[in-house]
């Protein structure tokens, strides 16, 4: 029986963000065709790799 790789584990983040900023961010993501969580994950990865935004 072949072993299958485990799926990536996801983490739920709870932060208090200004409603106007959040709404603008979601609108910008939808205009560009991106999901907000994908943008956040990429920014986190970039910050970890380079130490800057």
C-alpha angles and dihedrals in degrees: 000000000000121000116237122212116254117253118251112270115235128214126210113224121203116195134156108239129175108263095229093052091047093049092049091049093051091047091050091049093050092048090054093042097245130129112237093232091056091054092049092048092050092048091050091049092048091049092051092049099043105018092232138077 
